Amino acid sequence: MPMSRPPSAVTERAGVFAVGGIVNGFGWVFREQPTDDYGIDAQAEVFEPGGTATGKLIALQIKSGRAKYFASEKGNGWTHYVDSKHAEYWLKHSLPVVVVLYDEIDGKAYWQRVTRATLDATPNNFKIFVPRSQELDAASVVPLREFAEGDPYSVRLRRLQLALPWMELLRAGRRILIEADEWVNKSSGRGEITIASVDGANEDRELLGTWMIMAPGWSYDTVLPSLVPWADVVIHEETYDEAEYDAWEAECVYYDNEGDRIVTEDYDEWRGERGVEGLRPYANSAGEVDSWRLELKLNQLGDAFLLVNEFAEGTGLFLAPDAN
């Protein structure tokens, strides 16, 4: 009897081949994992646009077949069911895992991250929703590159660790300022942010970093605090007091022909009538750029993370549940 290969195997191979082509089109490296099927079909290594290897990898589970995986679309996407063994294997994998569904008829693939948030328990096993909006194409490069950094939980902890030197500066009595120039007429929300440390007298300035940001549709009084969740953000009082006093003088103070100073409205009354409170820019240049200067104060998260870090740097055993 002649040997034959089932149609499902042909479809699966076509899916792996097609997804490999898409990933290679990103300028990344696709490595098939032709070993026993433990739930990972390939690895994708992230490369920078210039061709520099990052060493960051994503594990891919590729499923192909319109009849099997795309039979019923609900909520603008598809639900993929997996058994408990595979779900636990994915969650414990040393690499971030992505499920890819490939439609061999349309030649399109769709993806979803595997995290505890995207895996939902069912009475028997688990399911994961793969949205139609997440087609595996050029628009996927940025979110997949971010996912390659690690699962969101670990990434957020790592970012807190990176911010530890700033938290320690605040605890030591330094002041940290977050300054921003916001291009107010740009729908992209474009801006430049600077973080600087100063002493109590607002002197001895040390630049800690500068970044460009894009925040389309967001107000900077929301965006800026979100960038430093471990601190409360308040206005830098000296800057705003000086800016408001200058604005009052320009509007309410003039000198007559004899050089006498004439005040048309008391400063406190003028300021009270403006009713300006909360986070806001202190200056605007030519109607184009709003300038912000805000100050960071350690909040409960910052204080708690400093305490956790001190514990983690210590020694000694303690009881914990078995990871297995």
C-alpha positions as CSV (number, residue, x, y, z in Angstrom):
1,M,0.0,0.0,0.0
2,P,1.6,3.4,-1.0
3,M,2.5,5.8,1.7
4,S,0.5,9.0,1.9
5,R,0.3,12.1,3.9
6,P,-3.0,13.3,5.4
7,P,-4.4,16.7,4.1
8,S,-4.2,18.2,7.6
9,A,-0.4,17.6,7.6
10,V,-0.1,19.4,4.2
11,T,-2.1,22.3,5.6
12,E,0.0,22.5,8.8
13,R,3.2,22.6,6.8
14,A,1.8,25.3,4.5
15,G,1.0,27.4,7.6
16,V,4.5,27.1,9.1
17,F,6.0,27.9,5.7
18,A,3.7,31.0,5.2
19,V,4.2,32.3,8.7
20,G,8.0,31.9,8.3
21,G,7.8,34.0,5.1
22,I,5.9,36.8,6.9
23,V,8.3,36.8,9.9
24,N,11.3,36.9,7.5
25,G,9.6,39.8,5.8
26,F,9.9,41.8,9.1
27,G,13.7,41.4,8.8
28,W,13.6,38.9,11.6
29,V,14.9,35.3,11.6
30,F,12.4,32.4,11.7
31,R,13.6,29.1,13.0
32,E,11.3,26.1,12.8
33,Q,11.4,23.8,15.7
34,P,11.1,20.3,14.1
35,T,11.0,18.3,17.3
36,D,8.3,16.4,19.0
37,D,5.2,18.6,19.2
38,Y,5.1,20.1,22.7
39,G,3.1,23.1,21.6
40,I,5.8,25.2,20.0
41,D,6.4,25.1,16.2
42,A,9.0,27.8,15.7
43,Q,11.0,30.6,17.2
44,A,11.2,34.2,15.8
45,E,14.3,36.2,16.7
46,V,13.8,40.0,16.7
47,F,16.2,42.1,14.7
48,E,16.4,45.9,14.7
49,P,15.6,47.7,11.4
50,G,19.3,48.1,10.6
51,G,19.8,44.4,10.8
52,T,21.2,44.2,14.4
53,A,20.3,41.1,16.3
54,T,18.7,41.7,19.6
55,G,18.9,38.1,21.0
56,K,15.2,38.4,21.9
57,L,13.0,35.5,20.9
58,I,9.3,34.7,20.6
59,A,8.0,31.1,20.6
60,L,5.2,30.5,18.0
61,Q,2.4,27.9,18.1
62,I,1.1,27.9,14.5
63,K,-2.3,26.4,13.7
64,S,-3.5,26.2,10.0
65,G,-6.8,25.4,8.4
66,R,-9.9,27.5,7.7
67,A,-12.3,24.6,8.2
68,K,-10.9,23.8,11.7
69,Y,-9.8,27.2,13.2
70,F,-11.9,29.8,11.3
71,A,-15.2,27.9,11.1
72,S,-17.1,30.4,13.4
73,E,-16.1,34.0,13.9
74,K,-17.5,35.6,17.0
75,G,-16.8,39.1,18.3
76,N,-14.6,39.9,15.3
77,G,-12.2,37.1,15.9
78,W,-11.8,33.4,16.7
79,T,-11.6,31.3,19.8
80,H,-8.9,28.7,19.9
81,Y,-9.3,25.9,22.5
82,V,-6.3,24.2,24.2
83,D,-5.9,21.6,26.8
84,S,-4.6,22.3,30.3
85,K,-1.2,20.7,29.6
86,H,-0.5,23.0,26.7
87,A,-1.8,26.1,28.5
88,E,0.5,25.4,31.5
89,Y,3.4,24.6,29.2
90,W,3.0,28.0,27.4
91,L,2.7,30.0,30.6
92,K,5.8,28.4,32.1
93,H,7.9,28.6,28.8
94,S,11.1,30.5,29.1
95,L,10.1,32.6,26.0
96,P,7.0,34.7,25.4
97,V,4.5,32.5,23.5
98,V,2.3,33.7,20.6
99,V,-0.5,31.6,19.0
100,V,-0.9,32.1,15.3
101,L,-3.9,31.0,13.2
102,Y,-3.2,30.7,9.5
103,D,-6.0,30.8,6.9
104,E,-4.7,28.9,3.9
105,I,-7.5,30.2,1.7
106,D,-6.9,33.9,2.2
107,G,-3.2,33.5,2.9
108,K,-3.5,35.5,6.1
109,A,-2.4,34.9,9.6
110,Y,-3.7,36.3,12.9
111,W,-2.0,36.2,16.3
112,Q,-2.5,36.6,20.0
113,R,-0.1,36.7,23.0
114,V,-0.3,33.9,25.5
115,T,-0.6,35.4,29.0
116,R,-2.7,34.6,32.1
117,A,-4.9,37.5,31.0
118,T,-5.6,36.1,27.5
119,L,-6.0,32.5,28.5
120,D,-9.5,31.8,29.9
121,A,-10.4,28.7,31.8
122,T,-13.4,26.6,30.5
123,P,-15.2,23.8,32.3
124,N,-12.8,21.3,30.7
125,N,-9.7,23.2,29.4
126,F,-8.7,26.7,28.3
127,K,-9.5,29.0,25.4
128,I,-7.7,32.0,23.9
129,F,-9.3,34.7,21.6
130,V,-7.5,35.6,18.5
131,P,-8.8,39.0,17.1
132,R,-9.2,39.7,13.4
133,S,-7.6,43.1,14.1
134,Q,-4.3,41.4,14.9
135,E,-3.2,40.3,11.5
136,L,0.4,39.1,11.3
137,D,1.7,41.9,9.1
138,A,4.0,44.9,9.3
139,A,1.7,46.6,11.8
140,S,2.5,43.6,14.2
141,V,6.2,44.4,14.4
142,V,6.1,47.0,17.2
143,P,3.7,45.1,19.6
144,L,5.5,41.8,18.9
145,R,8.9,43.4,19.6
146,E,7.5,44.7,22.9
147,F,6.2,41.3,23.8
148,A,9.6,39.8,23.1
149,E,10.8,41.8,26.0
150,G,8.9,39.4,28.2
151,D,5.4,38.9,29.5
152,P,3.7,42.2,30.6
153,Y,3.9,41.3,34.3
154,S,7.7,40.7,34.2
155,V,8.2,43.8,31.9
156,R,6.5,46.1,34.3
157,L,8.5,44.8,37.2
158,R,11.7,45.2,35.2
159,R,10.8,48.8,34.4
160,L,10.2,49.5,38.1
161,Q,13.7,48.0,38.7
162,L,15.1,50.4,36.1
163,A,13.5,53.3,37.8
164,L,15.0,52.4,41.2
165,P,17.9,54.9,41.0
166,W,15.4,57.7,40.6
167,M,13.3,56.4,43.6
168,E,16.5,56.3,45.6
169,L,17.4,59.9,44.7
170,L,14.0,61.0,45.9
171,R,14.4,59.1,49.2
172,A,17.8,60.7,49.6
173,G,16.3,64.2,49.4
174,R,17.0,65.1,45.8
175,R,14.2,66.6,43.7
176,I,13.3,65.1,40.4
177,L,11.6,67.1,37.7
178,I,9.8,65.9,34.6
179,E,9.8,68.6,31.9
180,A,8.0,68.4,28.6
181,D,7.7,70.5,25.5
182,E,4.4,69.6,23.8
183,W,3.7,70.5,20.2
184,V,0.1,71.5,20.7
185,N,-0.9,71.8,17.1
186,K,0.3,68.2,16.2
187,S,-2.4,65.6,16.2
188,S,0.3,63.0,16.9
189,G,0.7,64.3,20.5
190,R,4.4,64.7,19.8
191,G,6.6,66.0,22.6
192,E,10.0,65.9,24.1
193,I,10.4,64.8,27.8
194,T,13.4,65.5,30.1
195,I,14.0,64.0,33.5
196,A,16.4,65.9,35.7
197,S,17.5,65.8,39.3
198,V,18.1,69.0,41.3
199,D,19.0,69.7,44.9
200,G,16.6,71.3,47.4
201,A,17.5,74.8,46.2
202,N,16.8,73.9,42.6
203,E,20.5,74.1,41.7
204,D,23.1,71.5,40.9
205,R,21.0,70.2,38.0
206,E,21.8,66.6,36.7
207,L,20.2,65.4,33.5
208,L,18.9,61.9,33.9
209,G,17.4,61.4,30.4
210,T,15.6,62.8,27.4
211,W,13.0,61.0,25.2
212,M,10.6,61.8,22.4
213,I,7.0,60.6,22.8
214,M,3.9,60.3,20.7
215,A,0.6,60.5,22.5
216,P,-2.2,61.0,19.9
217,G,-5.5,61.9,21.5
218,W,-4.1,62.1,25.0
219,S,-3.8,65.2,27.3
220,Y,-0.4,65.7,28.8
221,D,-1.9,66.1,32.3
222,T,-2.8,62.4,31.9
223,V,0.2,61.2,29.9
224,L,3.0,62.6,32.1
225,P,1.8,61.0,35.4
226,S,1.3,57.7,33.6
227,L,5.0,57.5,32.7
228,V,6.0,57.5,36.4
229,P,3.5,55.3,38.3
230,W,5.7,55.1,41.3
231,A,5.5,58.8,42.0
232,D,2.8,61.5,42.5
233,V,3.2,64.3,40.0
234,V,2.7,67.9,41.1
235,I,3.6,71.3,39.6
236,H,7.0,72.7,40.3
237,E,5.9,75.5,42.4
238,E,8.8,77.9,41.9
239,T,8.4,77.7,38.1
240,Y,4.7,78.3,38.1
241,D,4.7,81.0,40.7
242,E,7.3,82.9,38.7
243,A,5.5,82.4,35.4
244,E,2.2,83.5,36.9
245,Y,3.7,86.6,38.5
246,D,5.3,87.5,35.2
247,A,1.9,87.1,33.5
248,W,0.2,89.3,36.1
249,E,2.8,92.0,35.7
250,A,2.5,92.0,31.9
251,E,-1.3,92.3,32.2
252,C,-1.9,94.4,35.3
253,V,1.2,96.5,35.9
254,Y,2.5,99.5,33.9
255,Y,4.5,102.6,34.4
256,D,3.2,106.2,33.7
257,N,5.1,109.0,32.1
258,E,6.7,109.9,35.4
259,G,7.9,106.4,36.1
260,D,5.4,105.6,38.8
261,R,4.3,101.9,39.0
262,I,0.5,101.5,38.4
263,V,-1.2,98.3,39.5
264,T,-4.7,97.8,38.0
265,E,-5.5,94.6,40.0
266,D,-4.0,93.0,43.1
267,Y,-2.0,89.8,42.3
268,D,-3.9,87.6,44.7
269,E,-7.3,88.7,43.2
270,W,-6.0,88.3,39.7
271,R,-4.8,84.8,40.4
272,G,-8.0,83.9,42.2
273,E,-10.1,85.0,39.2
274,R,-8.1,82.8,36.8
275,G,-9.0,79.8,38.9
276,V,-6.1,77.8,37.4
277,E,-5.3,74.6,39.4
278,G,-3.9,71.1,38.7
279,L,-1.3,70.0,36.2
280,R,-0.9,72.5,33.4
281,P,1.7,74.1,31.2
282,Y,3.4,77.1,32.6
283,A,4.3,78.8,29.2
284,N,3.5,78.7,25.5
285,S,5.9,79.6,22.7
286,A,4.3,81.3,19.6
287,G,1.1,79.3,20.0
288,E,3.0,76.1,19.1
289,V,4.7,74.6,22.1
290,D,3.4,74.2,25.6
291,S,6.1,74.0,28.3
292,W,5.5,71.8,31.4
293,R,7.7,71.5,34.5
294,L,6.4,69.0,37.1
295,E,7.9,67.5,40.2
296,L,7.9,63.9,41.4
297,K,7.1,62.8,44.9
298,L,7.4,59.1,46.0
299,N,4.0,57.5,46.3
300,Q,2.9,54.3,48.0
301,L,4.0,52.2,45.1
302,G,7.5,53.8,45.1
303,D,7.9,53.4,48.8
304,A,6.7,49.8,48.7
305,F,9.0,48.9,45.8
306,L,12.0,50.3,47.6
307,L,11.1,48.1,50.5
308,V,10.7,45.0,48.3
309,N,14.0,45.8,46.7
310,E,15.8,45.9,50.0
311,F,14.3,42.6,50.9
312,A,15.3,41.0,47.6
313,E,18.9,42.2,48.0
314,G,19.1,40.4,51.3
315,T,19.9,36.8,52.1
316,G,18.2,33.9,53.9
317,L,15.7,31.3,52.9
318,F,12.0,31.5,53.3
319,L,9.1,29.2,52.5
320,A,7.2,29.5,49.2
321,P,4.9,27.2,47.2
322,D,6.5,24.6,45.0
323,A,6.8,26.1,41.5
324,N,6.2,22.7,40.0
